[in-house]
Amino acid sequence: MALTQTPPDNPFEQHIFKQTAVGTTADTFLGGQYPITLKSLNLKESSGSGVCSLKLYDSAGDGLSVGSSTPVCILKTPASGNLTYEFVEGGEFLNGLSWGGAKEDGTAATTAPDASTQVLARAE
């Protein structure tokens, strides 16, 4: 996985997060130190190997298990799909934003999405 983000001390209000290989291990952002408001998220599955369910958690990652923790929200993209989700009012994650992906829906996460599945998120 290659997770990158704008530096926490950047002079802009917006932060960009990019994950080039979503997996069943959770990615956690900002260490849960600050509340974060998700503004948009682009989910891209380019391999054609199947649906990807991106599970979003209001968590700093402590004790988080993508296979058993209950997500706040599940966003999907079809095989070879590229969808952008806009959160007009903003999606608030008071304890920090974490995510993980799987081919299964719900809390299950036994099969990782294809390694080419990418996420690009914009948050404040």
C-alpha positions as CSV (number, residue, x, y, z in Angstrom):
1,M,0.0,0.0,0.0
2,A,1.2,3.5,-0.8
3,L,-0.7,6.0,1.3
4,T,0.2,9.7,0.9
5,Q,-1.4,12.8,2.4
6,T,-0.8,16.5,2.5
7,P,1.3,17.5,5.5
8,P,-0.8,18.1,8.7
9,D,0.8,21.6,9.0
10,N,0.0,22.6,5.4
11,P,-1.3,26.2,5.2
12,F,-4.6,25.2,3.4
13,E,-7.8,24.1,5.1
14,Q,-8.1,21.1,2.8
15,H,-6.2,17.8,3.0
16,I,-5.8,15.3,0.3
17,F,-5.4,11.5,1.0
18,K,-4.4,9.1,-1.7
19,Q,-4.2,5.3,-1.3
20,T,-3.0,3.4,-4.4
21,A,-3.7,-0.1,-3.1
22,V,-6.7,-0.4,-0.8
23,G,-6.6,-3.6,1.3
24,T,-8.3,-5.3,4.2
25,T,-5.9,-3.7,6.7
26,A,-7.2,-0.3,7.8
27,D,-5.6,2.9,6.8
28,T,-5.9,5.5,9.6
29,F,-5.5,9.3,9.1
30,L,-4.4,12.1,11.3
31,G,-3.9,9.6,14.1
32,G,-7.4,10.5,15.3
33,Q,-5.9,13.7,16.8
34,Y,-8.5,15.9,15.1
35,P,-12.0,15.7,13.9
36,I,-12.1,15.5,10.1
37,T,-14.8,16.4,7.6
38,L,-14.9,14.3,4.5
39,K,-15.9,16.4,1.4
40,S,-15.4,14.0,-1.5
41,L,-14.0,10.6,-2.2
42,N,-13.1,9.0,-5.5
43,L,-13.0,5.2,-5.6
44,K,-11.5,3.5,-8.7
45,E,-11.4,-0.2,-9.5
46,S,-9.5,-0.6,-12.8
47,S,-8.8,-4.3,-13.0
48,G,-12.3,-5.6,-13.7
49,S,-11.9,-8.2,-11.0
50,G,-15.0,-7.4,-9.1
51,V,-16.9,-5.0,-6.9
52,C,-15.0,-3.1,-4.2
53,S,-16.6,-2.1,-1.0
54,L,-14.8,0.7,0.8
55,K,-15.7,0.7,4.5
56,L,-15.3,4.1,6.3
57,Y,-14.8,4.2,10.1
58,D,-15.1,7.0,12.7
59,S,-12.0,5.7,14.4
60,A,-8.3,6.6,15.0
61,G,-7.7,2.9,14.3
62,D,-7.2,1.6,17.9
63,G,-8.6,-1.9,17.9
64,L,-10.1,-1.5,14.4
65,S,-10.6,-4.6,12.4
66,V,-11.9,-4.2,8.8
67,G,-13.3,-7.8,9.0
68,S,-15.3,-7.3,12.2
69,S,-15.7,-3.6,13.2
70,T,-18.9,-2.0,12.1
71,P,-18.3,0.8,9.5
72,V,-20.1,4.1,9.5
73,C,-20.6,3.9,5.8
74,I,-19.8,1.6,2.9
75,L,-19.1,3.0,-0.6
76,K,-19.0,0.7,-3.6
77,T,-17.7,0.7,-7.1
78,P,-18.4,-1.9,-9.7
79,A,-15.6,-3.8,-11.5
80,S,-13.8,-1.4,-13.8
81,G,-15.7,1.4,-12.1
82,N,-14.6,4.9,-11.2
83,L,-17.1,6.7,-8.9
84,T,-16.8,10.0,-7.1
85,Y,-18.9,10.5,-3.9
86,E,-19.6,14.1,-2.9
87,F,-20.5,14.9,0.7
88,V,-22.3,18.3,0.2
89,E,-22.8,18.9,3.9
90,G,-19.5,17.1,4.8
91,G,-19.2,13.7,6.4
92,E,-18.0,14.2,10.0
93,F,-15.6,11.8,11.6
94,L,-15.1,13.1,15.1
95,N,-12.6,10.4,16.2
96,G,-10.6,10.3,13.0
97,L,-11.1,8.8,9.6
98,S,-10.0,5.2,8.8
99,W,-10.9,3.0,5.9
100,G,-10.4,-0.5,4.5
101,G,-11.6,-2.3,1.4
102,A,-12.9,-5.7,0.6
103,K,-14.9,-7.5,-2.1
104,E,-17.5,-8.4,0.5
105,D,-20.3,-6.1,1.7
106,G,-21.1,-5.4,5.3
107,T,-18.5,-5.9,8.0
108,A,-17.0,-9.0,6.3
109,A,-13.5,-8.5,4.8
110,T,-11.9,-11.8,3.8
111,T,-11.1,-11.0,0.2
112,A,-9.0,-7.9,-0.5
113,P,-9.9,-5.9,-3.6
114,D,-7.5,-6.0,-6.5
115,A,-4.2,-4.3,-5.8
116,S,-5.0,-1.6,-8.4
117,T,-8.0,-0.3,-6.4
118,Q,-7.4,3.4,-5.5
119,V,-8.9,6.0,-3.3
120,L,-8.5,9.7,-3.5
121,A,-10.2,11.7,-0.7
122,R,-10.5,15.4,0.1
123,A,-11.2,16.5,3.6
124,E,-11.1,19.5,6.0
